[in-house]
C-alpha cells in the first residue's frame, strides 16, 4: 500500500468511520472509573504514530491523555496500545493486527465476534450476580489480611516494574465479592507505598471462550497498570491460583513480556510524519 493511500485511509478512519465514532461514544460512559473498552483494528501504521494521533485528537476534543500509554502484545500476532485514558473518560485498549495492505480500519471479528467491546459497571454487576459470594466476618477478614501480606501477593508486586514486563496479573481463587477484595487490596497497596488513581472492576478472556473476573489497578506511582485476576471458588476465602490460566511460566501469575511485543513489531510499519498527522487531524471536526 502506498503511503498516500495509507494516509487517506487513516484520515477516513478518524474523520468518518463508524468504528471510531462508536469508540468515542463509548467513552462518554457516566462512570468512567467503572468502565473499560477494547477496540480492534488492522493497520500498517506504526503504533507510535497511532498513539500520537490519538493523543492529539483527544487533546483537541478537550480530553487530554492523563497517563502513559503502554505498548504490549496481549497474544501472539496482536499488539495493543494499553491503558489509553483521555481525561475524565474510561481507559481502553486499542488492539491492532499488522496488515501491510491496510492503512487503518476495523477488523471484521475481534473478541467474542466484536471489534468494539464495552464493559461498564452494569455489566460487572450482572456478571457477579452468577456467584454465591461468601459473607465476610472477622474470620474471613483475617484471611484476606493475611493473603495481602503473603509472599504470593508481595512477589506479584515485583513484576509490574520489571523492564521485561509489559503487563501482568496476580491470579487468585476466592469466594469473596471483588468489591471486598478491592478494599483489602487497596489498603495493602497503600501500605506498600504504591499509589493508585482508582481500581476498575472488569473481566477478561482467560481461555479463549469464557470471561473471568479481575480488578484493574491504575497505579500512578509507579505508573503501571496491573491486575488481580479472580476465579470463584466456594471452598476458599482467598488463595493463590497456581494452576496455568494463560501462561505456564511464573505459576500463580500471568506475565506479558517485552519479547512478545518484539515479535509483533517485527513488521514493516509505516511512521507518519508530523505533517501527515496534522493532515489527518485537519480532516476531523473538533469543538470550537
Number of C-alpha atoms within 10 A of each C-alpha: 11 10 15 11 13 21 19 16 20 26 22 19 20 22 17 15 15 13 19 18 14 12 18 13 10 22 22 12 18 14 14 19 19 21 24 26 20 20 24 24 24 20 24 23 24 16 21 15 18 19 17 13 21 19 20 18 23 17 15 15 14 14 16 18 20 14 17 14 20 17 21 25 25 18 13 11 15 20 25 26 20 22 21 23 23 22 16 18 23 24 25 24 21 22 22 26 20 23 18 17 13 20 26 24 21 22 17 11 12 18 14 12 9 14 17 23 18 16 17 22 19 11 14 16 12 9 15 14 10 8 13 13 17 15 11 16 8 8 9 16 16 12 16 22 16 14 21 20 15 13 12 19 22 16 11 21 18 10 21 21 16 11 9 14 17 25 24 22 23 25 26 24 19 23 22 23 19 22 12 12 20 19 11 16 23 18 14 18 17 11 11 12 11 16 17 18 12 14 21 22 24 25 20 13 13 13 10 10 9 10 14 16 20 23 22 21 22 22 18 15 11 13 18 20 23 24 23 23 25 26 16 21 17 15 10 14 24 24 22 19 19 15 13 14 15 16 13 13 10 11 17 22 29 23 24 22 18 16 14 20 21 13 14 19 18 10 13 12 17 17 16 20 10 12 9 19 21 14 15 21 20 12 14 14 13 13 6 5
